[in-house]
Amino acid sequence: MAPLTTNARPLNADERAVLEHILSAEFDGASQLRSQLDRTEVTGVWGPGSVSVDLQVREPCEHAALPTELVPVDAPVYDASGSDVGMILVWTDRGATLAALEFAWVTDEMPTSLPTVVDGRLSLPS
């Protein structure tokens, strides 16, 4: 399914917090991706009610040089009881700029919100 296009808008507080948490990890290209956050806009939503979004970074910006399109950070998401409910994936455009924020869930119900950072890990509110 193609993403639903939307008027470009700045990251909301939840999107930015999740991206900041994941990009706080140290890996080659992390500092360049962190520097892009102030220039990153949401350009599409993956479907009705989805919290996964397409991103675009306004130029000029410092490009990363990741060897893959997926940011190399494990970011599992847990519910209030500690059960694994999915993971956050951050995608890049050819390893250079932020391209998507995905909440890949493993539950029966699609999540209706992004997780928050609680004690250094991503958790869904109860």
Buried (B, 14 or more C-beta within 10 A) or exposed (E): EEBEEEEEEEBEEBBBBBBEBBBEEEEEBBEBBBBBBEBBBBBBBBEEEBBBBBBBBEEEBBBBEBEEBBBEBEBBBBBEEEEEBBBBBBBBBEBBBBBBBBBEBEEEEBBEEBBBBEEEBBBBEE
